[in-house]
Amino acid sequence: MDKLKAVVSSTEYVSSSLRIIKFGLANNLNFIPGQSIAIHINKKEDGIDNETRYFSITSLPNKHFVEILVKHNHQSVVSNFLFSTLKEDDDLEVSGPYGKAVFRSDADRLTLIAGGTGIAPFISMIRHISENKIPMPVHLIYSSKKADEFAFKRELDKTKNFKVDYIATQEQNWEGHKKRINLDYVQEKLVNEGLFYVCGPKQMVSDVANYLKVFGVPEGNIIFEKD
């Protein structure tokens, strides 16, 4: 797949471990909400020699920019570079799009279940639904360890015709739900209608997909990226 030059146009630190990065592109990137791009990094001066990482796209399709959400991993040279070193006007190469767990406009209802940075592809979907005024009920369940790691929270809280439930699993003073998503939560909080998207850590995705099956959701209505 052809590579495109991408120039950092803006960045925002969401928390001590999350950063939103927006890249300007010479041409529109045509993708479906839910897909990802590959970031190609060749910065030998920073100890990175032709490394590639994949990130879900948070922005809308057909724009002259693309936006991603980066989680800081202190053990990763690439993560340290993207989180701490990369700055505005720096350039990289990107390619894509990739991924099959994409938005489907034929659904009567969407339930989006995100763990950590698994929120990223759902932001693109939610923005697409809102921008195009698609009359589709959406319920987002967004789980994170800490309350300050709810990326895009201000935007989500302002989105109309949209329901969101936040879960902070390691936040002592959190007044909302604190436990990890389990079968009881699924049976109590969710409605078995429409499509269910799951994105997050592999074990979380596997567990939630199994809970949904027990809940009676048809396997074809449970959508997540498969290796």
C-alpha positions in Angstrom: 0.0 0.0 0.0 1.3 3.5 -0.9 2.7 5.7 1.8 1.6 9.2 2.4 3.5 12.1 3.9 1.9 13.2 7.2 2.9 16.4 9.0 2.0 16.9 12.7 -0.5 19.8 12.8 -1.5 19.6 16.4 -1.2 17.6 19.6 -3.0 17.5 22.9 -2.1 15.7 26.1 -5.3 14.2 27.5 -3.6 12.9 30.6 -0.2 11.8 31.9 -0.4 8.8 29.6 -2.6 9.8 26.7 -1.9 12.0 23.7 -4.0 13.0 20.7 -2.0 13.6 17.5 -3.4 15.2 14.4 -1.5 14.8 11.1 -2.1 17.0 8.1 -2.2 15.1 4.7 -1.6 16.3 1.2 -4.6 14.3 0.0 -7.8 13.1 1.7 -7.6 9.7 3.3 -10.7 7.7 2.3 -11.6 5.2 5.0 -14.6 3.8 6.8 -15.1 4.8 10.5 -13.6 2.0 12.6 -10.5 1.5 10.5 -6.8 2.2 11.3 -3.7 3.5 9.7 -0.1 2.4 9.9 2.5 4.9 11.1 5.9 4.4 9.6 8.8 5.8 11.7 12.4 6.0 10.5 14.2 8.2 13.0 17.6 6.7 13.6 18.7 9.7 15.7 15.9 8.6 18.1 16.8 4.9 18.0 14.0 4.0 15.6 14.9 2.2 12.4 11.9 1.6 10.1 9.3 0.7 12.7 5.6 0.4 11.9 2.7 0.7 14.4 -1.0 0.6 13.8 -3.5 3.1 15.3 -7.3 3.4 15.0 -8.4 6.6 13.4 -10.5 8.9 15.6 -11.2 11.6 12.9 -13.8 11.7 10.2 -13.2 10.3 6.7 -12.3 12.4 3.6 -10.5 15.1 5.4 -7.1 16.6 4.8 -6.0 15.3 8.2 -6.1 12.2 10.3 -6.1 11.9 14.1 -5.0 9.1 16.4 -4.9 8.5 20.2 -1.5 7.3 21.6 -1.0 5.5 25.0 2.4 6.0 26.6 4.3 2.8 27.1 7.6 3.5 28.9 9.1 0.2 27.7 8.6 1.1 24.0 11.0 3.3 22.1 8.3 4.0 19.5 5.7 4.9 22.2 8.2 7.2 23.9 8.9 8.9 20.6 5.3 9.4 19.7 4.3 10.5 23.2 7.3 12.6 24.3 9.4 13.6 21.3 7.2 14.1 18.3 6.2 17.7 17.9 4.2 20.0 15.6 5.6 20.3 12.0 7.5 17.0 12.3 6.7 14.6 9.4 6.2 10.9 9.2 4.7 8.5 6.7 1.4 6.8 7.0 -0.4 4.1 5.0 -3.9 2.6 5.0 -6.6 2.2 5.8 -6.7 -1.2 7.5 -9.3 -3.2 9.4 -12.7 -4.8 8.9 -14.5 -3.9 12.1 -16.1 -0.9 10.5 -19.3 1.2 10.9 -22.4 -0.3 9.3 -25.2 2.1 8.4 -27.7 -0.8 8.2 -27.8 -1.3 12.0 -30.9 -0.4 13.9 -28.9 0.3 17.0 -25.2 0.4 18.1 -23.7 -0.7 21.4 -20.0 0.2 21.6 -17.9 -1.3 24.3 -14.4 0.3 24.8 -11.5 -0.5 27.0 -8.8 2.1 27.3 -7.6 3.3 23.9 -10.1 1.0 22.4 -12.3 4.1 22.4 -10.4 5.4 19.3 -12.4 3.7 16.5 -15.7 4.5 18.2 -14.9 8.2 18.3 -14.7 8.2 14.5 -18.1 6.3 14.3 -19.8 8.6 16.8 -18.5 11.7 14.9 -19.7 10.2 11.7 -23.2 9.5 13.0 -23.4 13.0 14.6 -22.1 14.8 11.5 -24.4 13.1 9.1 -27.4 13.2 11.5 -27.9 9.4 11.2 -31.0 8.5 13.3 -29.4 5.6 15.1 -29.4 5.0 18.8 -25.9 4.6 20.2 -24.9 3.3 23.6 -21.2 3.6 24.6 -19.7 1.8 27.5 -16.3 3.2 28.1 -14.0 1.5 30.7 -10.7 2.9 31.8 -8.4 2.4 34.9 -8.5 6.1 35.9 -11.1 8.8 35.4 -8.6 11.2 33.9 -7.9 8.7 31.1 -11.4 9.1 29.6 -10.2 10.6 26.3 -12.7 12.8 24.4 -15.0 12.9 27.5 -16.0 16.6 27.0 -17.0 15.9 23.4 -18.8 12.7 24.3 -20.8 14.4 27.1 -22.0 17.1 24.6 -23.1 14.6 21.8 -26.8 14.6 21.3 -29.0 11.5 21.0 -26.3 9.4 22.6 -25.9 7.5 25.8 -22.6 6.9 27.5 -21.7 5.0 30.7 -18.2 5.4 32.2 -16.4 2.7 34.2 -13.3 3.6 36.2 -11.8 0.3 37.5 -9.0 1.7 39.6 -10.4 5.1 40.8 -11.1 5.1 44.6 -13.2 8.3 44.6 -15.2 7.4 41.5 -18.9 7.5 42.2 -19.9 5.5 39.1 -19.3 1.8 38.2 -15.9 0.5 39.2 -15.9 -3.2 38.4 -14.7 -4.6 35.1 -17.4 -5.5 32.6 -18.8 -9.0 33.4 -21.8 -11.0 32.5 -24.0 -9.5 35.3 -23.2 -6.0 33.9 -24.0 -7.0 30.3 -27.3 -8.6 31.4 -28.3 -5.6 33.6 -27.2 -2.7 31.4 -27.4 -3.7 27.8 -30.3 -4.1 25.3 -30.0 -7.1 23.0 -30.7 -5.2 19.8 -28.6 -4.2 16.8 -24.8 -4.5 16.5 -22.2 -4.8 19.3 -18.7 -3.5 18.7 -15.9 -4.3 21.2 -12.4 -2.8 21.2 -9.7 -2.8 23.8 -7.1 -5.2 25.3 -7.3 -8.6 23.8 -8.4 -10.4 26.9 -11.1 -7.9 27.6 -12.4 -8.2 24.0 -12.5 -12.0 24.2 -14.3 -11.9 27.6 -16.9 -9.4 26.6 -17.6 -11.2 23.3 -18.2 -14.3 25.3 -20.5 -12.5 27.7 -22.5 -11.1 24.8 -22.9 -14.6 23.3 -24.2 -15.9 26.7 -26.5 -12.9 26.7 -28.0 -14.1 23.5 -26.4 -11.8 20.9 -26.0 -13.6 17.6 -22.3 -14.1 16.8 -22.7 -12.2 13.6 -23.8 -9.1 15.5 -20.6 -9.1 17.7 -17.9 -7.1 15.8 -14.3 -6.8 16.7 -10.9 -6.9 15.0 -9.6 -10.5 14.6 -5.9 -11.3 14.2 
